[in-house]
Amino acid sequence: MTYLFIDGSNLYASQYDLVGPRRFVHFPTLIASLEKKLLIKFGVIYFYASYSPRPSNPTKEQKDFLNNEYYFYKSVKEEKRITFFKGYRSKTSGKEKEVDVKLSVDLVGYGLLNKYNKAFLMTGDADFLQACHFLKTHKPSISLALLCMQNKIMYKGLFQYPSYIICINKCSIKNVARKTKYIDLKKTADLCPRLS
């Protein structure tokens, strides 16, 4: 069984930077495109995120960001295989809570319980490397690969794990590991629809 673990907040921020406030990456289309390019079928998809706090008097930029976030997460929930873990934001700092820890615990825990024999981790955040290293040490039979968006790359991980960089816009990234592969996706209307 192949599991996909997604740092959803990282993916949302990445797609917003890549396609802007008037478009969003349609999640089921992204998953179908990745499966086609990787010649794989994800059995289970775990997605970890928290919604951005809504200011009492949002600026136009904040409204655009929140509106885009709504459409993106709505499309995430359209995917039938998704398990969506919703963290929360600290009332004092606004920082995301529980999300990274939950992803790390699930990645390691399900691996130790033999729930999967192959996993993909989609993130650009190097904080997850320790969870990856733990699995590599204690469950070497598990195949673990990284998926990174072109603008959120876990550079340290590229040299230690099979890695794929997902390119929606033209990609010309230098100084990456030789074994890193690129997944070129075209910015089509299906993958990156306009907001209604």
C-alpha positions in Angstrom: 0.0 0.0 0.0 1.3 3.5 -0.9 0.5 6.4 1.4 0.8 10.1 0.6 1.4 12.6 3.5 0.9 16.2 2.6 1.9 19.3 4.5 -1.2 21.1 3.4 -0.4 24.6 4.7 3.0 24.4 2.9 1.2 23.3 -0.3 -1.4 26.0 -0.1 1.2 28.8 0.4 3.3 27.3 -2.5 0.4 27.2 -4.9 -0.7 30.7 -4.0 2.7 32.0 -4.8 2.8 30.1 -8.1 -0.6 30.8 -9.5 -1.7 34.0 -7.7 -4.9 35.1 -6.1 -7.2 34.7 -9.1 -6.4 31.0 -9.7 -5.9 27.9 -7.4 -4.5 24.5 -7.9 -7.4 22.0 -8.1 -6.3 19.3 -5.7 -8.0 16.2 -7.3 -6.4 17.2 -10.7 -3.0 17.6 -9.1 -3.3 14.1 -7.5 -4.4 12.5 -10.7 -1.6 14.2 -12.6 1.0 13.1 -10.1 -0.3 9.5 -10.1 -0.1 9.5 -13.9 3.5 10.9 -14.0 4.7 8.6 -11.1 2.9 5.5 -12.5 1.5 4.9 -9.0 -1.9 4.9 -7.2 -2.0 6.4 -3.7 -4.1 4.1 -1.5 -4.6 6.7 1.2 -3.9 10.5 1.3 -3.4 12.3 4.5 -3.6 16.1 4.4 -2.6 18.3 7.4 -3.5 22.0 7.5 -5.0 24.9 9.4 -7.1 27.7 8.2 -5.7 31.2 8.2 -7.1 33.5 10.9 -9.6 36.0 9.6 -8.8 39.6 10.7 -11.7 41.8 11.8 -10.9 44.4 9.1 -9.1 42.5 6.4 -7.2 44.3 3.6 -7.9 43.5 0.0 -4.7 41.3 -0.1 -5.9 39.4 3.0 -9.4 39.0 1.4 -7.8 37.7 -1.8 -5.7 35.2 0.2 -8.6 34.0 2.3 -10.9 33.6 -0.7 -8.2 31.6 -2.5 -7.6 29.5 0.5 -11.3 28.7 0.7 -11.4 27.4 -2.9 -8.2 25.4 -2.5 -9.3 23.6 0.6 -12.7 23.0 -0.8 -11.1 21.3 -3.8 -8.9 19.2 -1.3 -12.1 17.9 0.3 -13.4 16.8 -3.1 -10.7 14.1 -3.2 -12.4 10.8 -2.1 -9.3 9.2 -0.5 -8.5 12.3 1.6 -8.2 12.3 5.4 -8.1 16.0 6.3 -6.5 16.8 9.7 -7.4 20.4 10.7 -5.1 22.0 13.2 -5.6 25.4 14.7 -4.0 28.7 15.0 -2.6 30.2 18.3 -4.8 33.1 19.5 -1.8 35.0 20.6 0.8 34.4 17.8 -1.5 33.2 14.9 1.0 30.4 14.3 -0.2 27.0 13.2 -0.5 24.4 16.0 -0.6 20.5 16.0 -0.2 20.1 12.2 3.5 19.3 11.9 3.5 17.1 14.9 0.4 15.2 13.8 2.0 14.6 10.3 5.3 13.4 11.9 3.5 11.1 14.3 1.3 9.6 11.5 4.2 9.2 9.1 6.3 7.3 11.8 3.4 5.6 13.5 1.7 4.1 10.5 5.1 3.0 9.2 5.9 1.2 12.5 2.5 -0.4 12.3 3.2 -1.7 8.8 0.2 0.2 7.3 2.2 1.0 4.2 5.4 -0.2 2.4 5.8 2.9 0.3 5.2 6.6 1.3 5.5 10.0 -0.4 5.9 13.1 1.7 4.8 16.3 0.1 6.4 19.3 1.7 9.2 21.8 1.4 9.8 21.9 5.2 13.0 20.4 6.4 11.5 20.0 9.9 10.1 16.7 8.8 13.6 15.2 8.1 13.9 13.8 11.6 10.8 11.7 11.1 12.1 10.5 7.7 15.5 9.6 9.3 13.7 7.7 12.1 11.8 5.6 9.5 15.0 5.1 7.4 16.8 3.8 10.5 14.0 1.7 12.1 12.0 0.6 9.1 14.5 0.3 6.2 12.1 -1.9 4.3 9.9 1.2 3.8 10.4 3.1 0.6 10.1 6.9 1.3 10.2 9.6 -1.4 9.8 13.4 -1.2 7.5 15.6 -3.4 8.3 19.3 -3.4 6.7 22.2 -5.2 9.2 24.1 -7.3 9.1 27.1 -4.9 9.1 25.1 -1.6 12.0 22.6 -1.8 13.4 20.6 1.1 17.0 20.9 -0.2 18.5 18.9 2.6 16.2 16.0 1.8 17.0 15.9 -1.9 20.4 14.4 -1.1 19.1 11.7 1.2 15.8 10.5 -0.3 14.4 9.9 -3.8 12.9 13.3 -4.6 10.6 14.9 -7.2 10.1 18.6 -7.8 6.7 19.5 -9.1 6.9 22.3 -11.7 3.7 24.2 -12.6 5.6 27.2 -14.0 8.8 26.9 -15.9 11.5 25.3 -13.7 15.2 26.1 -13.9 16.4 25.1 -10.4 20.1 24.7 -9.9 22.2 22.9 -7.4 19.9 20.0 -6.8 20.9 16.4 -6.2 21.6 14.4 -9.4 18.9 11.8 -8.7 16.1 14.5 -8.3 13.5 14.2 -10.9 11.2 16.9 -12.3 7.4 16.5 -12.7 6.3 19.1 -15.3 2.7 19.9 -15.1 1.1 22.4 -17.4 -0.9 25.3 -15.9 -4.1 24.2 -17.7 -7.6 25.4 -16.8 -8.2 22.0 -15.2 -5.2 22.1 -13.0 -5.4 25.8 -12.2 -9.0 27.0 -12.6 -10.0 30.6 -12.1 -11.9 31.5 -9.0 -15.7 31.7 -9.5 
